[in-house]
Amino acid sequence: MKKTILLLTSLLIAQFTFSQNGLNFDGANDVVQTTYSGVTGTANRTFEAWIYLAFTPSANSCILDYGVNAVGARNTFYVNAARRIGFISGGTNANISSGTTNTVPLNVWTHVAFVLDNGTGYLYINGVQAGTGNLSNVNTPTTGTNLRIGNRVTGGNIPYRGVIDEVRIWDMARTQTEIASSMNLEFCIPPANLKAYYQLNQGTAGGTNSAVTTASDNSANSNSGTLTGFALTGTTSNWVLGQNLSGVALISSTSVTSCGSYTMPNGTVVSTSGTYYDTIGSSSACDSLDSYVVNITNSTITNVVSINSCVTYTTPLGNNVNASGTYFDTVATSTFGCDSLIQYDVVISSAVNDSVYRTGGRIDSYDVFATHQWVRCDSNFAPIAGETNRFIIATQAGDYAVIVSRGSCIDTSDCINIQLSSLSETSINNLFEVYPNPASSFLTINNLENRNITAISIIDIRGKLVTNKAGFISKNLNIQSLERGVYFLKIETKDGVATIRFVKN
């Protein structure tokens, strides 16, 4: 077989899936009594089986059991009249069952499992956790009834009705991943922790099997079981068709811990923790597999810092940042290559333009997109109430400046001195807005009080008249023919003249 990495759960579609037998129990007196004493004391353990219910049980129906009929001393794994699975050991903190919505369906092969893990119990249906609870008082003695399949230990009678197949007892607490990944497999070579293993493949399905009264233990421990009460002929109380499983032989098992992802020997990358298999050979009945129990860890973020910075930001470990985003400093590296990180959520603001220009008593900021606050330099830079536009029209002589801000970028312009003469000569400048400024193609003249404009003229920085238009009534002034530079727009009205400085790009 071509070497291929397979998730164990995907082995449902392995090449060599074959039909197997199981045991049908009549719900009256059928039982398989084994010679296996079970996992005892408070030790971790896992029970697994495939079951098939054709009828809803009328009461508790025992899949398997062993131990003593005393508080905390038996191991009754069962399905009840509500088709919920459960575990009974007797007494406080010794019994659990699955939830009301986690039930075993009728007429469908279903995998069920119980796990005792350091005093906590877990129940699984088809590899999905279906219940959990405190089992801290479970303590199985070394004396008592050996493992039974199909009924509980002496002290009660809860016979199973239906088919049971592939019974497994492990001396370990198997994880959900391990249970789900191997429930569809039949082990050709049993793993070391599998202490009792009844494949129940004996007999002829539905045939006459009066001489086939032994259920073989397919673990390495040879704890076979003896069938009693079975009719051993026909379709009930007999060997019947079981669940179809894929046979595998585990050649090796390797535990791997890796950061973020792990590359398998053939180059396949896995990024989630779990059990993975490498198929290295096959026969007509079994695939030979190497097992990889992969634990994926991830880098740890030890601190998150929010940063607002102007233009650039340098992290404490020297990472230079010039764009908004999430960045990391590595402060430590673990054995498995995972880092301890400090996360920086950085917001970078663009630099501001703190340049201004004055036309008479009006001062404009060149930065169109920033936030503005005008101040009086001669009053200890006190903010001027309400003056947050891109321009200010001074009504008093003095020294003015603007604080320009964009995000975390803040700067203050040079101070501009306004004289009384400037105020008088530009008394109607505040009646007009001219924009954009700087401009490249057109100037828009906003006549705030709809004054009668008698003429428009443009004068260059040397005082030369460039354009003169009488009776201007348009809102837009074409300046495409002007060379780049600084100009003055002169707006004449019957009430006076406004002179506004602009820049041609």
Beta strands, then each sheet from edge to edge (+ up, - down):
strand 1: 4-7
strand 2: 17-18
strand 3: 21-26
strand 4: 31-34
strand 5: 45-52
strand 6: 61-67
strand 7: 76-79
strand 8: 85-88
strand 9: 95-97
strand 10: 109-117
strand 11: 120-125
strand 12: 128-134
strand 13: 145-149
strand 14: 161-170
strand 15: 185-189
strand 16: 194-198
strand 17: 214-215
strand 18: 225-228
strand 19: 239-241
strand 20: 245-259
strand 21: 262-263
strand 22: 269-270
strand 23: 274-282
strand 24: 287-297
strand 25: 300-310
strand 26: 313-314
strand 27: 320-321
strand 28: 325-333
strand 29: 339-349
strand 30: 356-359
strand 31: 362-365
strand 32: 371-376
strand 33: 382-383
strand 34: 391-393
strand 35: 398-406
strand 36: 409-412
strand 37: 416-418
strand 38: 432-435
strand 39: 442-447
strand 40: 453-460
strand 41: 465-470
strand 42: 476-478
strand 43: 485-493
strand 44: 496-504
sheet 1: 1+ 23- 24+ 20+ 2-
sheet 2: 1+ 23- 24+ 20+ 15+
sheet 3: 12+ 11- 10+ 5- 14+ 3- 19+
sheet 4: 9+ 8- 7+ 6- 13+ 4- 18+ 17-
sheet 5: 12+ 11- 10+ 5- 14+ 16-
sheet 6: 21+ 22-
sheet 7: 25+ 29+ 28-
sheet 8: 26+ 27-
sheet 9: 30+ 31- 34+
sheet 10: 33+ 32- 35+ 36-
sheet 11: 33+ 32- 35+ 37-
sheet 12: 38+ 39- 42+
sheet 13: 41+ 40- 43+ 44-
end
